[in-house]
Amino acid sequence: MIRNYVSHGVGRVFHTDPIVHHSRNNVAGHMVLNQTFTKEPMLTMGRIKPVVWDDNWTMATEDPNLSAQFKHTILITKHGAELLTNCQKI
């Protein structure tokens, strides 16, 4: 897992607080009611050093091994966490 990438809050500004780390860490924080955030780790079969392409958007690892990124958007409700990007099987 690429550890120096993080997930983020989603609000009136798309990339906003909270910053959500993908691995165990000592960063304090908590989620609050009606907060929306993403969880978007990047996984790799090889080295964990990322490289940004010349388009300043596309990311890959420095070696030719496979890598993938996925994203979920989560809303904190009074009943718990609701996965907004949950796709039902058809």
C-alpha positions in Angstrom: 0.0 0.0 0.0 1.2 3.5 -0.9 1.4 5.0 2.6 2.1 8.7 1.7 -1.3 9.1 0.0 -4.4 9.8 2.1 -8.1 10.0 1.8 -10.1 13.2 2.4 -13.3 14.8 3.5 -16.0 15.7 0.9 -18.1 18.9 1.3 -18.7 22.2 -0.5 -15.0 21.9 -1.3 -14.2 18.4 -2.8 -10.9 17.8 -1.1 -11.3 19.0 2.5 -10.8 17.8 6.1 -10.6 15.3 7.6 -7.4 13.8 6.2 -7.8 10.0 6.6 -4.7 7.8 6.6 -4.8 4.3 5.2 -2.4 2.7 7.7 -2.0 2.6 11.5 -0.7 5.8 12.8 -0.7 8.1 15.8 -2.8 10.9 14.2 -5.7 11.8 16.5 -9.1 12.4 15.0 -12.7 11.4 15.0 -15.7 11.4 12.7 -18.8 13.5 13.4 -22.4 13.2 12.4 -23.2 14.1 8.7 -19.5 14.1 7.8 -18.7 12.7 4.4 -15.2 11.4 3.5 -13.5 9.1 1.0 -11.4 6.0 1.6 -9.1 5.5 -1.5 -6.0 3.4 -0.9 -3.5 2.6 -3.7 -2.3 -1.0 -3.6 0.8 -2.3 -5.4 2.4 -5.6 -6.1 5.8 -4.0 -6.2 7.6 -1.0 -4.7 5.7 1.6 -2.8 7.3 4.7 -4.2 4.7 6.5 -6.4 5.5 8.4 -9.6 3.3 11.2 -11.0 3.1 11.3 -14.8 3.6 14.5 -16.8 -0.1 15.2 -16.8 0.2 15.9 -13.0 -2.7 13.5 -12.3 -1.9 10.0 -13.3 0.0 8.0 -10.7 1.9 4.8 -10.9 4.7 3.0 -9.0 8.4 3.4 -10.0 8.6 -0.2 -11.1 6.5 -2.0 -13.8 4.5 -4.1 -11.3 0.7 -4.0 -11.1 -1.0 -1.3 -8.9 -4.6 -0.3 -8.4 -6.6 2.4 -6.6 -10.2 2.2 -5.6 -12.4 4.7 -3.8 -15.5 4.6 -1.5 -17.4 7.5 -0.2 -18.7 7.2 3.4 -21.3 9.3 5.3 -21.5 9.3 9.1 -25.1 9.0 10.2 -26.8 8.6 13.6 -27.1 4.9 12.8 -23.4 4.5 11.8 -21.4 4.7 8.6 -23.3 4.5 5.3 -21.3 3.5 2.2 -22.6 5.8 -0.5 -20.7 4.1 -3.3 -22.1 0.6 -2.5 -23.1 -1.1 -5.8 -25.8 -3.8 -5.5 -25.4 -6.9 -7.7 -27.8 -6.9 -10.6 
